[in-house]
């Protein structure tokens, strides 16, 4: 079925009103959860095939996150769906104001290859919870997961409600040309701009979860052992192919050597002395991406790692020093297991360097000083982040996840997913018991009364 016919079928089904009741939405979320649980082994095997992802990483970063999201939404959806009563102005005495959550309609969800299951299924949870129909477009670069996801959706839902369209760039372009009611895209900044341009033709609202160069700051008062351990986790998991991975580290000059030594120890503990031989160390998704990363190894000085295997598309966890801002490795998002380490003398210098560049998706600060923490959080704009950790802000459904500026627009997870796929409709219920004459053109002295009420 082509995209146009699929969209038409979903529009017809949506207009029946079948997706709107709480009971229906909860039933579909339960079906999705059950389907995931039943196919857990198949999803893990597909992630191993596409990315050499370990079972622990696959469950923690993909399957478990989605199951947790579904449970969180199921317990709260009834409350989120209720019309919210709001106060009314003095000029609206005896009227009642409500905000009514309403589904947007038909949603298009375009998922990337780096977390190919989670970044397709988690937005789908929000679309279902909000009462929409949905079309999922998985990445062709993760074909094993795409196949499993397609099978899961096909066996669980009628295509007039939720469907998957597999394929390459031409399928994405076909879908983006269609008048969906919502587009949810996760991917690169450059493709995000194309998605927004396509959406503009139909004035379709978009949520863009993009990326950028997310910085980490390691201040001189940081717990260096823990900072190195958590940065190594955040950077090298999934071979660095994480949109919120720390892209580079700004470390205070007085602790640079010790920090790098602690990084060495952390990586050795995680992946052994030979990471390329570790059975659970991730691979780079494609030869093109591998070649791009290999080019970055020419920048600065390699002080850790640096070896790569073209046959397996793997590259060691690598640390670069003596890097300057003009080098290619500092000009684009790395999206791989290469970590440039730059030094600073004064904290303001680090803040200024970050703020000279587009607003990042994430920021990570390692410091024990509450005043330093407050200063950085207030001085640097970013989508979300952590103090004394990496990545973990993504894992809580109580926090919105999203970017700002070039790193994205809109947010999701938990209630924010429900709102992302909803329109908050304003409704004023006016009394018919009496009527204020002063508001009408025929009223004498009406202007004076309106002025007093509106001051």
C-alpha positions as CSV (number, residue, x, y, z in Angstrom):
1,X,0.0,0.0,0.0
2,X,1.4,3.4,-0.9
3,X,1.6,6.3,1.6
4,X,-1.3,8.2,0.1
5,X,-3.8,5.3,0.3
6,X,-2.6,4.4,3.8
7,X,-3.1,8.0,5.1
8,X,-6.6,8.1,3.5
9,X,-7.5,4.8,5.3
10,X,-6.3,6.2,8.6
11,X,-8.1,9.5,8.1
12,X,-11.4,7.6,7.5
13,X,-10.8,5.5,10.5
14,X,-9.9,8.4,12.7
15,X,-13.1,10.3,11.7
16,X,-15.2,7.4,13.1
17,X,-14.2,8.5,16.5
18,X,-13.1,5.0,17.5
19,X,-9.7,6.1,18.8
20,X,-11.1,8.7,21.3
21,X,-12.4,6.8,24.3
22,X,-10.2,6.1,27.3
23,X,-11.1,2.4,27.1
24,X,-9.9,2.1,23.5
25,X,-6.6,3.9,24.2
26,X,-5.8,1.8,27.3
27,X,-6.6,-1.4,25.4
28,X,-4.3,-0.5,22.5
29,X,-1.5,0.4,25.0
30,X,-2.0,-3.0,26.6
31,X,-1.8,-4.7,23.3
32,X,1.4,-2.9,22.4
33,X,3.0,-3.8,25.7
34,X,2.0,-7.5,25.3
35,X,3.4,-7.6,21.8
36,X,6.7,-6.1,23.0
37,X,7.0,-8.6,25.9
38,X,6.3,-11.5,23.6
39,X,8.9,-10.4,21.1
40,X,11.6,-9.3,23.5
41,X,14.0,-12.0,22.3
42,X,13.4,-11.1,18.6
43,X,14.0,-7.4,19.3
44,X,17.2,-8.1,21.2
45,X,18.4,-10.3,18.4
46,X,17.7,-7.7,15.8
47,X,19.5,-5.0,17.8
48,X,22.5,-7.4,18.1
49,X,22.4,-7.9,14.3
50,X,22.2,-4.2,13.5
51,X,24.4,-2.7,16.2
52,X,26.0,-5.5,18.1
53,X,24.0,-4.3,21.1
54,X,24.3,-6.5,24.3
55,X,21.1,-7.8,25.9
56,X,21.7,-5.5,28.9
57,X,22.0,-2.4,26.8
58,X,19.1,-3.5,24.6
59,X,16.7,-3.9,27.5
60,X,18.0,-0.9,29.5
61,X,18.1,1.6,26.6
62,X,15.3,0.3,24.3
63,X,12.8,-2.3,25.5
64,X,12.7,-1.5,29.2
65,X,12.4,2.2,28.5
66,X,9.3,1.7,26.3
67,X,7.7,-0.8,28.7
68,X,8.2,1.7,31.6
69,X,6.7,4.5,29.4
70,X,3.6,2.4,28.7
71,X,3.1,1.6,32.3
72,X,3.5,5.2,33.3
73,X,1.0,6.4,30.8
74,X,-1.5,3.7,31.5
75,X,-1.7,4.8,35.2
76,X,-2.2,8.5,34.4
77,X,-4.1,8.7,31.1
78,X,-7.5,9.0,32.6
79,X,-6.5,12.1,34.5
80,X,-4.7,13.6,31.5
81,X,-7.7,13.2,29.3
82,X,-10.1,15.0,31.6
83,X,-11.1,18.6,30.6
84,X,-9.3,21.0,32.9
85,X,-11.3,23.7,34.4
86,X,-9.6,27.1,34.5
87,X,-10.4,30.5,36.1
88,X,-12.4,33.1,34.2
89,X,-11.9,36.8,34.1
90,X,-14.2,39.3,35.8
91,X,-15.5,40.2,32.4
92,X,-16.7,36.6,32.1
93,X,-18.6,36.4,35.4
94,X,-20.7,33.2,35.7
95,X,-19.1,31.6,32.6
96,X,-16.9,28.5,32.8
97,X,-13.6,27.9,31.0
98,X,-12.2,24.5,30.1
99,X,-9.2,23.1,28.3
100,X,-10.1,20.0,26.4
101,X,-7.3,17.7,25.2
102,X,-8.1,16.7,21.6
103,X,-6.2,14.2,19.3
104,X,-4.4,15.9,16.4
105,X,-5.5,13.1,14.0
106,X,-3.0,11.2,11.9
107,X,0.6,11.2,13.0
108,X,3.8,10.4,11.1
109,X,6.7,9.1,13.2
110,X,10.1,8.9,11.5
111,X,12.6,7.0,13.6
112,X,16.4,6.9,13.4
113,X,18.8,3.9,13.3
114,X,20.8,4.5,16.5
115,X,18.0,3.4,18.9
116,X,15.7,2.0,16.3
117,X,13.2,0.3,18.5
118,X,12.9,2.8,21.4
119,X,12.8,5.9,19.2
120,X,9.9,4.5,17.1
121,X,7.9,2.9,19.9
122,X,8.2,5.6,22.6
123,X,6.6,8.3,20.3
124,X,4.0,5.8,19.3
125,X,3.0,5.4,23.0
126,X,2.3,9.2,23.0
127,X,0.4,9.1,19.8
128,X,-1.9,6.2,21.0
129,X,-2.4,7.8,24.4
130,X,-3.5,11.0,22.8
131,X,-6.0,9.2,20.5
132,X,-4.3,9.4,17.1
133,X,-3.7,7.0,14.3
134,X,-0.1,6.6,13.3
135,X,2.3,5.7,10.5
136,X,5.8,4.6,11.5
137,X,8.8,5.0,9.2
138,X,11.8,3.1,10.6
139,X,15.3,3.6,9.4
140,X,16.5,1.5,6.5
141,X,20.0,1.5,8.1
142,X,18.8,-0.8,10.9
143,X,17.0,-3.4,8.7
144,X,16.7,-6.2,11.3
145,X,14.9,-3.9,13.8
146,X,12.8,-2.4,11.0
147,X,11.6,-5.9,10.0
148,X,10.8,-6.9,13.6
149,X,9.0,-3.6,14.2
150,X,7.0,-4.0,11.0
151,X,5.9,-7.5,12.0
152,X,5.0,-6.5,15.5
153,X,2.8,-3.7,14.4
154,X,1.2,-5.6,11.6
155,X,0.3,-8.5,13.9
156,X,-1.0,-6.2,16.6
157,X,-2.9,-3.4,14.9
158,X,-5.1,-2.8,11.9
159,X,-3.2,-0.7,9.4
160,X,-6.0,1.8,9.3
161,X,-5.0,2.5,12.9
162,X,-1.3,1.9,13.2
163,X,1.0,0.9,10.4
164,X,4.7,0.7,9.4
165,X,6.1,1.7,6.0
166,X,9.6,0.4,5.4
167,X,12.0,1.7,2.8
168,X,14.7,4.3,2.1
169,X,14.8,8.0,1.6
170,X,12.2,7.8,-1.2
171,X,9.6,6.5,1.2
172,X,10.3,9.2,3.7
173,X,10.0,11.8,1.0
174,X,6.7,10.3,-0.2
175,X,5.3,10.4,3.4
176,X,6.5,13.9,4.0
177,X,4.7,15.2,1.0
178,X,1.4,14.0,2.5
179,X,-0.9,16.2,4.8
180,X,-0.5,14.4,8.1
181,X,-1.8,16.2,11.2
182,X,1.5,15.7,13.1
183,X,5.1,14.8,12.2
184,X,7.4,13.5,14.9
185,X,11.0,13.2,13.6
186,X,14.2,12.0,15.4
187,X,17.4,12.4,13.5
188,X,20.1,14.8,12.3
189,X,19.9,18.6,12.2
190,X,20.3,18.7,8.4
191,X,17.4,16.2,7.8
192,X,15.4,17.9,10.5
193,X,15.5,21.1,8.4
194,X,14.2,19.2,5.4
195,X,11.4,17.7,7.5
196,X,10.4,21.2,8.7
197,X,10.4,22.6,5.2
198,X,8.2,19.7,4.0
199,X,5.8,20.2,6.9
200,X,5.5,23.9,6.2
201,X,3.8,23.1,2.9
202,X,0.8,21.8,4.8
203,X,1.4,23.8,8.0
204,X,1.8,20.5,9.8
205,X,3.0,20.8,13.4
206,X,6.3,19.1,14.0
207,X,8.3,17.8,16.9
208,X,12.0,17.6,16.0
209,X,14.3,15.6,18.2
210,X,17.7,16.4,16.7
211,X,21.3,16.5,18.1
212,X,24.3,18.7,18.0
213,X,27.5,18.9,20.0
214,X,26.5,18.3,23.6
215,X,29.2,19.4,26.0
216,X,30.4,18.1,29.3
217,X,32.2,20.3,31.9
218,X,34.5,18.7,34.5
219,X,35.3,21.3,37.1
220,X,38.3,21.0,39.4
221,X,36.2,20.1,42.4
222,X,34.5,17.1,40.6
223,X,34.6,13.6,41.8
224,X,37.0,12.6,39.0
225,X,36.7,8.8,39.3
226,X,32.9,9.0,39.2
227,X,32.9,11.7,36.5
228,X,35.1,9.6,34.3
229,X,33.1,6.5,34.8
230,X,29.8,8.2,34.0
231,X,31.2,10.1,31.1
232,X,32.7,6.8,29.7
233,X,29.3,5.2,30.1
234,X,27.5,8.1,28.3
235,X,30.0,8.5,25.5
236,X,30.9,4.9,24.6
237,X,27.6,3.1,25.0
238,X,26.3,2.1,21.6
239,X,29.7,3.0,20.3
240,X,29.0,6.7,20.8
241,X,26.0,6.7,18.5
242,X,23.7,8.4,21.0
243,X,22.1,11.8,20.3
244,X,22.6,12.9,23.9
245,X,26.1,11.5,24.2
246,X,28.7,13.9,25.5
247,X,30.3,15.1,22.3
248,X,33.3,16.8,23.9
249,X,34.6,17.5,27.4
250,X,35.8,20.8,28.8
251,X,38.0,19.9,31.8
252,X,39.8,22.3,34.2
253,X,43.5,22.3,33.3
254,X,44.5,21.3,36.9
255,X,42.7,17.9,36.7
256,X,43.1,17.0,33.0
257,X,45.8,14.3,33.4
258,X,44.0,12.6,36.3
259,X,40.7,12.8,34.5
260,X,42.1,11.1,31.4
261,X,43.8,8.4,33.6
262,X,40.4,7.7,35.3
263,X,38.8,7.5,31.8
264,X,41.4,4.8,30.8
265,X,40.5,2.8,33.9
266,X,36.7,3.1,33.4
267,X,36.9,2.0,29.7
268,X,39.2,-0.9,30.6
269,X,36.7,-2.0,33.3
270,X,33.7,-1.7,30.9
271,X,35.3,-3.3,27.8
272,X,38.6,-4.9,28.8
273,X,42.1,-4.2,27.5
274,X,40.9,-5.0,23.9
275,X,37.5,-3.3,23.3
276,X,37.4,-4.4,19.7
277,X,37.5,-8.0,20.9
278,X,34.8,-7.5,23.5
279,X,31.6,-9.4,22.4
280,X,29.3,-6.7,23.6
281,X,31.1,-3.6,22.3
282,X,29.0,-1.9,19.6
283,X,29.7,-1.4,16.0
284,X,29.3,1.6,13.7
285,X,26.1,1.5,11.7
286,X,27.6,1.8,8.2
287,X,30.8,2.0,6.2
288,X,30.0,5.6,5.3
289,X,29.7,6.6,8.9
290,X,32.8,4.6,9.8
291,X,34.8,6.4,7.2
292,X,33.6,9.8,8.4
293,X,34.7,8.9,12.0
294,X,38.0,7.6,10.8
295,X,38.7,11.0,9.4
296,X,38.4,12.6,12.8
297,X,41.3,10.5,14.1
298,X,43.6,12.8,12.3
299,X,42.7,15.7,14.5
300,X,44.6,16.5,17.7
301,X,46.6,13.8,19.6
302,X,45.3,10.3,20.4
303,X,46.0,9.6,24.0
304,X,43.7,6.6,24.4
305,X,42.3,4.1,21.9
306,X,42.4,5.0,18.2
307,X,42.4,1.6,16.7
308,X,39.7,0.6,14.2
309,X,38.5,-2.5,12.3
310,X,37.1,-1.8,8.9
311,X,35.8,-5.3,8.5
312,X,33.6,-5.2,11.6
313,X,32.9,-1.4,11.5
314,X,34.3,-1.0,15.0
315,X,36.4,1.7,16.6
316,X,38.0,1.7,20.0
317,X,36.8,4.2,22.6
318,X,39.2,7.0,21.7
319,X,40.2,10.2,23.5
320,X,41.8,13.2,21.7
321,X,43.7,16.0,23.3
322,X,45.4,19.1,21.8
323,X,42.2,19.7,19.8
324,X,41.2,23.2,18.8
325,X,37.8,24.5,17.7
326,X,38.7,24.9,14.1
327,X,39.4,21.2,13.6
328,X,36.8,19.0,11.7
329,X,36.1,17.0,14.8
330,X,34.8,20.1,16.5
331,X,32.7,21.3,13.6
332,X,30.0,18.7,13.5
333,X,28.4,16.2,15.8
334,X,30.7,13.2,16.2
335,X,28.2,10.5,16.8
336,X,30.8,7.9,17.5
337,X,33.3,6.7,20.1
338,X,35.7,9.7,19.8
339,X,35.9,12.1,22.8
340,X,37.8,15.4,22.4
341,X,39.1,16.8,25.6
342,X,39.7,20.5,25.8
343,X,41.0,22.5,28.8
344,X,39.9,25.7,30.4
345,X,41.4,27.9,33.2
346,X,38.3,29.9,34.3
347,X,34.7,28.5,34.3
348,X,33.5,31.6,32.3
349,X,35.8,30.6,29.5
350,X,34.1,27.2,29.2
351,X,30.6,28.8,29.3
352,X,31.6,31.3,26.6
353,X,33.0,28.5,24.3
354,X,29.7,26.6,24.6
355,X,27.5,29.7,24.1
356,X,29.4,30.6,20.9
357,X,27.9,27.6,19.3
358,X,24.3,26.4,18.5
359,X,22.3,25.4,21.6
360,X,23.1,21.8,22.4
361,X,20.6,19.0,23.0
362,X,22.3,18.0,26.3
363,X,24.8,19.4,28.8
364,X,26.6,17.5,31.6
365,X,28.3,19.3,34.5
366,X,30.5,17.6,37.0
367,X,31.0,19.7,40.1
368,X,30.3,19.4,43.9
369,X,29.7,23.1,44.3
370,X,26.0,24.1,44.3
371,X,27.0,27.7,43.3
372,X,28.9,26.4,40.2
373,X,25.9,24.1,39.4
374,X,23.5,27.0,39.5
375,X,25.8,29.3,37.5
376,X,26.2,26.9,34.6
377,X,22.5,25.9,34.5
378,X,21.5,29.5,34.3
379,X,24.2,30.6,31.9
380,X,24.0,27.9,29.2
381,X,20.9,27.1,27.2
382,X,20.4,23.5,26.3
383,X,17.6,20.9,25.8
384,X,18.2,18.9,29.0
385,X,21.0,17.4,30.9
386,X,22.5,16.2,34.2
387,X,24.6,17.4,37.1
388,X,27.2,14.7,38.0
389,X,25.8,12.2,35.5
390,X,25.1,11.6,31.8
391,X,22.1,10.3,29.8
392,X,19.9,9.5,32.8
393,X,17.6,12.5,32.4
394,X,16.2,10.7,29.3
395,X,15.1,7.8,31.4
396,X,12.6,9.5,33.7
397,X,9.1,10.0,32.4
398,X,8.6,13.0,34.8
399,X,11.0,15.2,32.7
400,X,10.3,16.5,29.2
401,X,12.9,15.3,26.7
402,X,13.7,17.6,23.8
403,X,16.0,20.2,22.3
404,X,16.1,23.9,21.8
405,X,17.2,25.9,18.8
406,X,19.1,23.8,16.3
407,X,19.0,20.7,18.7
408,X,15.2,20.4,18.2
409,X,11.8,21.7,18.9
410,X,9.1,20.2,21.2
411,X,9.4,17.6,23.9
412,X,8.0,14.2,24.9
413,X,8.0,11.4,27.5
414,X,5.3,10.9,30.0
415,X,2.6,13.6,30.0
416,X,4.7,15.6,27.6
417,X,4.2,12.8,25.0
418,X,0.4,13.0,25.5
419,X,0.5,16.8,25.0
420,X,2.8,16.6,22.0
421,X,0.2,14.6,20.1
422,X,-2.7,16.6,21.4
423,X,-4.3,19.9,20.7
424,X,-5.4,21.7,23.9
425,X,-8.8,23.1,22.8
426,X,-10.1,26.2,24.6
427,X,-13.8,26.1,25.5
428,X,-15.9,28.9,27.2
429,X,-19.3,27.8,28.5
430,X,-21.4,31.0,28.8
431,X,-24.4,31.4,31.1
432,X,-27.9,32.0,29.5
433,X,-29.5,33.0,32.8
434,X,-28.7,36.7,32.1
435,X,-26.9,38.8,29.5
436,X,-24.4,41.7,30.0
437,X,-25.8,44.6,27.9
438,X,-22.7,46.7,28.2
439,X,-20.8,44.6,25.7
440,X,-23.1,45.3,22.8
441,X,-22.8,48.3,20.4
442,X,-26.2,49.6,21.5
443,X,-25.3,50.0,25.2
444,X,-25.1,53.4,26.7
445,X,-22.0,54.0,28.8
446,X,-20.7,50.6,27.7
447,X,-17.2,51.8,27.0
448,X,-16.8,53.2,30.5
449,X,-17.9,49.9,32.1
450,X,-15.6,47.9,29.9
451,X,-12.7,50.1,30.8
452,X,-13.3,49.7,34.5
453,X,-13.6,45.9,34.1
454,X,-10.5,45.5,32.0
455,X,-8.1,47.6,34.1
